[in-house]
Every structure is written in structure tokens, then in C-alpha cells.
Amino acid sequence: MEYVELGWSDLKVSRIGLGTWQFSEAWGLTEYEKAKQVISKAVEVGINFFDTAMVYGRGMSETFLGRAFKELGVKREDVVIATKIPGEFLQPDDVFKAVDRSLKRLGVSYIDLLQIHHPPTHHNFPTSKYARALERLVVQGVVRYLGVSNYPIALVEDLRTSMSITDIVSMQYRFNLVERWAEEELIPYAEANDLAFIPWSPLAKGALSGKYTLENIGELKDLRANDPVFNEENFKKILPLVNLLREIASKYGKTPSQVVLNWLVNYSPAIIPIPGAKTPEQVEENAGSVGWRLSYEDWRAIDELSRSIRITYVVW
Ligand SMILES: NC(=O)c1ccc[n+]([C@@H]2O[C@H](COP(=O)([O-])OP(=O)(O)OC[C@H]3O[C@@H](n4cnc5c(N)ncnc54)[C@H](OP(=O)(O)O)[C@@H]3O)[C@@H](O)[C@H]2O)c1
């Protein structure tokens, strides 16, 4: 496994992290023992960066993560825990209450990275007020670093201006080979400000893994049943890319998922993908996406084909 610094911080994180939204009803992995096997494999292959959120399974993901670390004897300082506070929990008093509960579920005394999951779009919570509350958590030592997720640049700027003792260290957004909007403004902003860019759904929720076809996408019963990428009209557009990924993968003795993740880390040094996994085998495979490099020609061929794909979110 390769390790990099998370943005301007002193946190050393594995180049490939583990996303844990999978430990929820939305994705269907709700059995603790199965989640523990996934976490155990991640630790074994050198993954130390774990992304969770308060809302994943309404605390289930955080609880599983904390319990597994304890049972596996993982030392607190050997893992970097990134969780998220939802935009609805940003009235100042709720910020403290939410973080207290998160710490309890995770069974830890501090969170390495607290990300704001999304802006408080449905509420008039002024940025300066919740920024002050979040910074108090850093002063108290219960949060080491702050980050944003799904924030437009104007709001990122607003938040950073409102902060007085620290700065955000990371930005997390959707970014994968068929959903590339983040490269318009968000990734250049992260790069220019020495912030980590954490792409979510790096495998396009498994659509780029090569195992889904027009014949079997209709059988998906989890959140992907309603995901635009798995809509037939869109899925048809991405199939040529999946074929190219398969072709290139076989040249290197790798899998399409490994090629996708290798492509992403070679897109920018700021990028730290957090693929989700349902099995220990997937974790191991995803960890094997670094330690080698796609040739410039192959990287370009994937880039070009991926750029020509325009999926639509108007699917009904
Ligand atoms: N900040 C946000 O708003 C936000 C939003 C979404 C996600 N996230 C975070 O980002 C993480 C990753 O995103 P995601 O879970 O949406 O999508 P993803 O990582 O693109 O896809 C994960 C899914 O792909 C399949 N998969 C993974 N590795 C595979 C492999 N090697 N071979 C074949 N299939 C494989 C698995 O599903 P199957 O085996 O069932 O196909 C897995 O559940 C989440 O866990 C979460 O931590 C954050």
C-alpha cells in the first residue's frame, strides 16, 4: 500500500481508503460479522483511511467500525477515521450533540476528520455560527481536522472565511469516469489550496467493475435500483468504456476496478479514493489498484473515451 498526506495535514493515509456506506440498509450489508470481515481485510492489506458518516444506517456504519477496531485490536493511532455530520445537524448546539453521539458509536475519544456531509440547504443555519462550533471541537481536541463534502465553491469560500483558527483539509464529492463534473471547478480548487480531494462513488457504484450488464442491472435490489448510472439509457452509454477497461486490465493482469482506481490516483496527487466494498475479496482487489501504473497511452485512451460519455439524470 502507498501512503500520502491528507491535504496540508500531518495525517498519513493509505492511497486507497475504505468507504463504509455499505454497512447500511441502503446497500444491504447489515450483518456485523460480514462487515467485520471487510474491515479486517482492509486493515490486513494496509488500508488505514476509513470513511463513514453519522447517517449511514443511522449510526450502524460508525458502530460497526468502532466495534470491529476494538475486537480486532486495532490501535487508535493506527487508523484515520473520517466521519460526516449532516447539514441538518448544524445548529451550534446540535453540532456538539451529534459529535458526542458519533464518538460514542465509534468508541473513540477523537475523530481524525469531521466532514460536513452537505450544506444545510433546507435550513437557515448561518455558516459563521456552525463554523465557530466546529472550530471549538478542534480546540477541544475531539476533532483533529475539518473537511467538506458536496459543497459548492462559493460556500467553501464562505466557510473558510468564517473560520478563525484552522482551515478545512479536504473536499469530498462524486467523481468517477462517467461522472466527471468535479473536474470543472472542485478538483482544481483542491489542488490549488493543498486540500485532499476525496472522490465518492469512484467505481460508479460498481457499474465500472465489469460485472454488470444490461441483462442483470434490473436485478439490483439496493439503492442502485434508482441510481441514474444503472438506468438502461445511461448504462448503454458506458458499456464501451467498460469493454475498454476490461481490455486494458487484461494487458496488466489487473481487473477493471483496479484500472479505474489506478486511473483516478494518477489523475491528481490530491485524489484519495474511498471505494466501498461488500466482501473481503473486493477490499483486497481495490487495495491492489496501487503499486503499479497505467502507461500514459492507456491512461489517455481511458480519459478520451470517458470524456465522450454524457449520462443524464433525467431518467423519469
Ligand atoms: N459524501 C457523500 O455524499 C458520499 C456519497 C456516496 C458515497 N460516499 C462514500 O464513498 C464511498 C464509496 O462510494 P459508493 O459506495 O457510493 O460507490 P463505489 O465505491 O463506487 O462502489 C462500491 C460498490 O461497488 C462494488 N465493488 C466494490 N469493489 C469492487 C470490486 N473490486 N469488484 C467488483 N465490484 C466492486 C460493490 O458493490 P456490489 O458488490 O454489490 O456490486 C460496492 O458496494 C461510500 O462507501 C461512502 O463512504 C460519500
The ligand as an ORCA input file, in Angstrom:
! r2SCAN-3c Opt
* xyz 0 1
  N     -20.041     12.339      0.715
  C     -21.069     11.777      0.148
  O     -22.131     12.389     -0.051
  C     -20.962     10.351     -0.284
  C     -21.897      9.813     -1.195
  C     -21.720      8.488     -1.602
  C     -20.678      7.720     -1.085
  N     -19.805      8.255     -0.183
  C     -18.682      7.463      0.372
  O     -17.950      6.915     -0.721
  C     -17.843      5.502     -0.566
  C     -17.766      4.854     -1.942
  O     -18.855      5.240     -2.769
  P     -20.036      4.226     -3.162
  O     -20.139      3.175     -2.128
  O     -21.224      5.057     -3.463
  O     -19.587      3.618     -4.565
  P     -18.328      2.831     -5.137
  O     -17.230      2.804     -4.182
  O     -18.123      3.403     -6.479
  O     -18.929      1.354     -5.349
  C     -18.993      0.446     -4.300
  C     -19.661     -0.852     -4.758
  O     -19.015     -1.366     -5.896
  C     -18.905     -2.791     -5.811
  N     -17.462     -3.094     -5.764
  C     -16.511     -2.565     -4.958
  N     -15.296     -3.090     -5.219
  C     -15.476     -3.962     -6.217
  C     -14.593     -4.803     -6.928
  N     -13.287     -4.835     -6.672
  N     -15.116     -5.598     -7.916
  C     -16.429     -5.566     -8.192
  N     -17.320     -4.774     -7.561
  C     -16.842     -3.982     -6.577
  C     -19.610     -3.209     -4.519
  O     -20.984     -3.491     -4.745
  P     -21.576     -4.875     -5.302
  O     -20.632     -5.965     -4.929
  O     -22.889     -5.007     -4.671
  O     -21.676     -4.642     -6.779
  C     -19.557     -1.944     -3.693
  O     -20.589     -1.854     -2.770
  C     -19.058      5.119      0.280
  O     -18.924      3.878      0.936
  C     -19.105      6.287      1.245
  O     -18.160      6.088      2.287
  C     -19.932      9.567      0.211
*
